[in-house]
Amino acid sequence: MRTALVVATDEALRDRLVRSLEGCSVFTASSDEDALKKLRFTEVELIVKEAAVPMRDLGGFLERARQLCPAAVVVCVLPADAGSPEDEALAEDADFVLLQPFTSRQLQGVLRQAEGKLQLTQEVSALRTLRNPVEALGVAVESPALDVPLDMLGRMVRELAKALSAGFDLGRVLDLFLDAVAELARPSRSAILVADAAGQQYGIAAFRGLAPHVVESVSLRPDAGLPLWLAAEGRLIHIDEAQARAADPGARDMARELALLQAVVAIPLISHGELVAILTLGQRITGGAYSRREAEILFDLATHLGTAISDIRTHHLLRYEKQLNERILAHMANGVITIGPDERVVIMNRRAEEILGVSARDVLHRDLRQLPTPLGDLLFETLTRGRTATREEIQLALRSLPLEVSTYRVMGEGATPIGAVLVFEDLTAQRQAARERREAEQLQLLTRIVARIADEIKNPLVSIRTFMELLEERYDDAGFRHHFAGVVGRDVRRLVEMFEKLAALVNEGDYKLEPVDVRIVVEECLAELGAQPAPAASAEARLLAFFDESTQKHVSATFSCEGRSFLTRGDRDMLKKALAYLVWYLLRKTPGQEAKVSISLSHLDKEDRVRLTVASRTADVRPDELGRIFDPIQVVQQNLIDVGPCVSQRIVEAQGGRLHAKQGRAEVSFAVELPGVPS
């Protein structure tokens, strides 16, 4: 089906019926009078009528509709309460009846039956036409091929000149073209159907003499009927030619579409092999057919108009894309500058003006040297040498403005560049935010450290104060003095150790770098912890034992070396502190009074580096705690004393080394890697 008329007072029902007839030219009417008026001017193939209560006027409408469109198939939609014999008798003149409420499947089933009956009726009509060959071949007699008068050609040329002067206004071009056709051929009706942007349908874009409802509702599919034939054949067609081929379903569709448009001739407007529009002409106002000369002139003009329509559409598409790109550039958060092959600036968006403090009027279409240094140099290097930059940080020479820039080369056909693009972002706000974030983190760390210091020094100071208060009374007690000296000494050492860690954590430190034997550093550190130093000449593992007063643990330590010389360049005292902090951390993480620690020295095979490993099988460290062991902000929240590994890492890294923590099978270990020095 190509055309349909939907008559319904219920707007929701009317919209539903129209949606079900997708692909057809659907005319709508809200009353019987409006529907009959449209049927007088338009021949349709399907009529869908809502029978509203009371139904006494239904029979009269169906009778008058049959008179106006005898070949149309009628579907009557009855209300839910129309079940009486009188109501059924009124709907007998309809071909099909659909009772409300109905489902979409029921509606589609009735429409398929209606289409089947319509095809059968058309086939019967075609067979009857073939039985009368004279009628089938009865083409209207063509008027003599007279020359077009010069004054008429002059008027037509003036109208075409107006059309060409309309520029890229497609609607005005089409209207002026129809005026020129009217001067030449004098048609009673004319129309130009233009394909939509997606190429899914052809609709009327300009017309003369057609009824408004035809203009609003006509829609031709490109894959059937008139558009398909014109695109395939590439020539004009008369309605008589289509009617003479009644046995061809495609020809019958063309004849119905021409009749719908009240046209006798359809001319294709083709550009680059594509059907962009269709020109339809009705009967001449004086009667008779169009001459061959007129048809040839109209075809030539239509071909040029097709090219113009294609060019106008291309122009509007490019203009739309240009405006879209300009809007995108105007609202981008980054600055964008583009230069052409002549090294002149062609694009500078609003954000680029804001960042650089330069007006686009002072830069556009001028040499790239007008740009602040070094932006012009970056664009020149990208354009001429293909050196691109990706998120590089630079600083403008004039305002010391920090920028993050990226450059791209725009290639044309082949290997020739046609421009270069610079995209940049102002880092001032980011750096300010980073500085504020860093200051906030430092303040947060300071607050936590101060709170933790107050908590950590409270217990040692309480014990010291207590002993100081009792010292005067019990000074002559030798046992008390001995106990006082041990407790106060331990608490004082604990305070000193804590402040040393804090000092090493927040200060860069002034390290005295010199060649140091790591083996001697380990032995001295163990000796200061209370263990006897291992013999320097032996490379075998040594078992040492000592009591650590700060943790109140009995420690069994093993020290082994794989090699003789373990020279590195570092600060001897600071390395001993780093090692001691790691040992104390493992002792504090050991439950119970017995702790075991192993220390080993070795050389890395592939690198000239010294590896010092400190491990313990008695320490109990959770995996999540080990993962943040080198983050002082996280560690200080738990225990200020546990900040030792953070301090050790700063000491080791300040001397060119690396410190890693690892948790193996029933063992927690620290691996210190230091750069080796040739012996």
Secondary structure, DSSP 8 states (H G I E B T S, - for coil): --EEEEE-S-HHHHHHHHHHTTTSEEEEESSHHHHHHHHHH---SEEEEE--SS-TTHHHHHHHHHHH-TT-EEEEEE-TT--SHHHHHHTTTSSEEEESS--HHHHHHHHHHHHHHHHHHHHHHHHHHHT-HHHHT------------HHHHHHHHHHHHHHHHTTT-HHHHHHHHHHHHHHHH-BS-EEEEEE-TTSS-EEEEEEES--HHHHHH--B-TTSHHHHHHHHH-S-EEHHHHHH-TT-HHHHHHHHHHHHTT-SEEEEEEETTEEEEEEEE--BTT-S---HHHHHHHHHHHHHHHHHHHHHHHHHHHHHHHHHHHHHHHT-SSEEEEE-TTSBEEEE-HHHHHHHT--GGGTTTSBGGGS-TTHHHHHHHHHHH----SSEEEE-TTT--EEEEEEEEEE-STT-EEEEEEEEEE-HHHHHHHHHHHHHHHHHHHHHHHHHHHHHHHHHHHHHHHHHHHHTTSTT-HHHHHHHHHHHHHHHHHHHHHHHHHHHHH-------EEEEHHHHHHHHHHHHT-----TT--S-EEEEEEETTTTEEEEEEEEESSS--EEEE-HHHHHHHHHHHHHHHHHTS-SSEEEEEEEEEE-SSSSEEEEEEEESS----HHHHHTTT-HHHHTTT-GGGGHHHHHHHHHHHTT-EEEEEEETTEEEEEEEEEB---
